[in-house]
Structure formats: structure tokens, C-alpha cells
Amino acid sequence: MTYDDAIKATPVTLVEFFATWCPHCRKMMPVVEQVKELLDGDATVIQLDIDENRQLAGQAEVEGVPTFIIYRDGEEQWRHSGEIDGNALLAKVQSYM
């Protein structure tokens, strides 16, 4: 599945670009897992390691990690770099559903 296919698979998709060596990314891991559980399949959550997906990170113009991008029907709607409160992230995803 390509990146374009993945972000169009469901109406709303949250993508997180992260790195295993990034302390902020590690701090966000349980937060993103909780958001994924709370969304309960209503939106897709994709986590991509920039070291394993350099080309995709470049294509998405990711300049820092973690970077969160919300797509609706394959179109970017919102982007945030850095740590974010889980409730705020969940509310942001839900606002596009």
C-alpha cells in the first residue's frame, strides 16, 4: 500500500512521523496509542519511523519529529510538530470526522 492509498483508505487519517532516538517521540508513543484506542477504528492512525521512511518524510515535508498530520479524504487538513496533549490531539482528529 502506498502512502497516498493509506491516507485515502478511511475518510480521516492521522499520521505520526517519529524517530526511535527522539525523546519527545518516545514520550508521545503511549499518548498516540491511547488516541488510537479511543478512536476505535473511526479514523486510521499510521505511525512512520522517519529513519525507515525517509522518502515519505520528504514527500510530506516533515522537518522535525514528532510531526502529526491529519488528512481528510486524502487532503492535509492540519499539522503539528512537537509534543501535544492527548486530549487535544484526539479532539483535533474528531473535529475532522
Secondary structure by P-SEA (a helix, b strand, c coil): ccaaaaaacccbbbbbbbbcccaaaaaaaaaaaaaaaaacccbbbbbbcccccaaaaaaaccccccbbbbbccccccccccccccaaaaaaaaaaac
